[in-house]
Amino acid sequence: MWFRRDLRLHDHPALSAAAAAGPVTALFVLDDVLRRPSGGPRLAFLYRSLRALDADLRAAGGRLVVRQGRPEQVVPAVAAEAGATSVHVSADFNPYGAARDDRVEDALGPGTTLVRTGSPYAVAPGRVTKPDGTPYKVYSAFYRRWREHGWRDPADTNAPAIEWADTDPGIDIPADPELAEGITLPVAGEAAAAATWARFTPDRLAAYAEGRNRPDRDATSRMSVYLKYGAVHPRTLLAQLGPHDEIYRKELAWREFYAAILHFFPESARDYFVPEMKRIAYADGAQAAEHLQAWKDGRTGFPIVDAGMRQMRAEGWMHNRLRMIVASFLVKDLHIEWTIGAKYFMEHLVDGDLASNQHGWQWTAGTGTDAAPFYRVFNPTAQGQKFDPQGDYVRRWVPELRGLTGADVHEPWLHGGAPGYPAPIVDHKKERQVALDRYNEVRAS
């Protein structure tokens, strides 16, 4: 069993398939192609997830075999060492993962088969299409068909009953990289995922539709990081949702929609989903570099933007409403290309999922699947006033503004400012018009 984005022992069809074939070797490959672009928080959470999986395997009578190298070399070598005639995986639909699996399959040779069972999604990318077989490009239509298609019940995977092979465990799981002082990451592992979900249900789930856009409240599930690493399967969560939980179900479907988009349009991981938007003009030069650094540091002078960026640096996570606000600000107020922000997010977010991250950025930037793309420009001050009405979220992450009460924190320049906090680095009204003018130039050409 070659674990990748499925670091759990329950509701695991690929593990069940492996167990049915004979004694199981549990393998994880440290692939530098995937580790290289990851920042410290992402690597630390990965290693903690592997330690949690290893502990669970040991409790079930097995252990995690860890090797480092190119999967097309490592996996066949471990399969030969274990005397395996089949290598079991959850199918990977990301561009790199799909190509990697093809290379491994070829390298295994005729004596050993690569068996793909299940995937990290409730409905595997590519299964939900229009009647003519073409992909949906609009979320609402995709969601209706996805809902009609449905999904399987959680799989009954009995880890303690599995016969585990006695295979050389290989190398140790790496130690966590050094993290910035004060950073606090979620607890890793399948048990932590279950505990986090239990804390969310039923009360927070019942209030989710009303509270999900409020970063000042503890109103979201925080399950994204566990879905990203497969400490829980979305099918497990869907099985516990009732008729009144449609908003949360739709949020899970966004993840599936973006995975389907990336499956059908793999170039959209790095390139523009709407090609003509490549012609839009972006800022460059020294001022653009200064603005980008101010955005990264949470020093733009727009409190809600700065709070979101500081939260990401401190927790490796950011509230989804803030992800849209800070992305809109970077692209449409600072006129910096969305690819730069998307890359920075993938370095820092422990839940950074390629499909969701890239297409979330493209949606906000107006280059992706949004039906009303570039005309949506978030006003950061108005967003703060609406979704953090008493300023509690801002005061938590921007301590320079704790001397201001209530909603005054969203416009400190109107209330005498605050020592050590910068003035706004741009005029939002002016830059909004610049963004719209540039978009209209592209539309007219």
Secondary structure, DSSP 8 states (H G I E B T S, - for coil): -EESS---SSS-HHHHHHHHHSSB-EEEEE-HHHHTT--HHHHHHHHHHHHHHHHHHHHTT--EEEEES-HHHHHHHHHHHHT-SEEEE----SHHHHHHHHHHHHHH-TTSEEEE---SSSS-TTSS--TTS----SHHHHHHHHHHH---------GGGS-B-----BS---------TT------SHHHHHHHHHHHTTHHHHTHHHHTT-TTS--S---HHHHHHTSS-HHHHHTT--TT-HHHHHHHHHHHHHHHHHHH-GGGGTS-SSGGGGGS----SHHHHHHHHHHHHT-SS-HHHHHHHHHHHHHS---HHHHHHHHHIIIIIS---HHHHHHHHHHH-TT--HHHHHHHHHHHHTSSS-SSTTT----HHHHHHHHSTTSHHHHHH-GGGTTS-GGGGG-GGGTT--TT----SS-HHHHHHHHHHHHHHHHH-
